[in-house]
Amino acid sequence: MQKALCRRGCFIGFDRQGNPGDEQQVPMVMALLEAGFVNNLMFSSDLSFLPQTKHGGGPGYAQMLTVFVPKLKAAGATDEQLHTIMVDNPLRFLAYVPKKPRGG
């Protein structure tokens, strides 16, 4: 499903990394990278409970960088690919300007 969406130009976002769900997310990211969809991936990080924050004793927002990215590197993701996902793709996504309607 994700590959079909990537072929259509969609971004695929991965969220809530650094927990047991990584066992599924790391292979999914690697499969998309191997299929050539580095330009379609983005990572995000959010927290919804105080215990997830550094202040509340949890790993905090940096968990994506401190836990998930090292797992991807160990699985074979390159620094160049990770830069594309974490820097270039969000810049492109946030710079999107919708086309004006034709005619009318």
Secondary structure, DSSP 8 states (H G I E B T S, - for coil): -HHHHHHTT--EEE-S-SSTTHHHHHHHHHHHHHTT-GGGEEE-----SGGGSTTTTS--TTHIIIIIHHHHHHHT--HHHHHIIIIIHHHHHHT---------
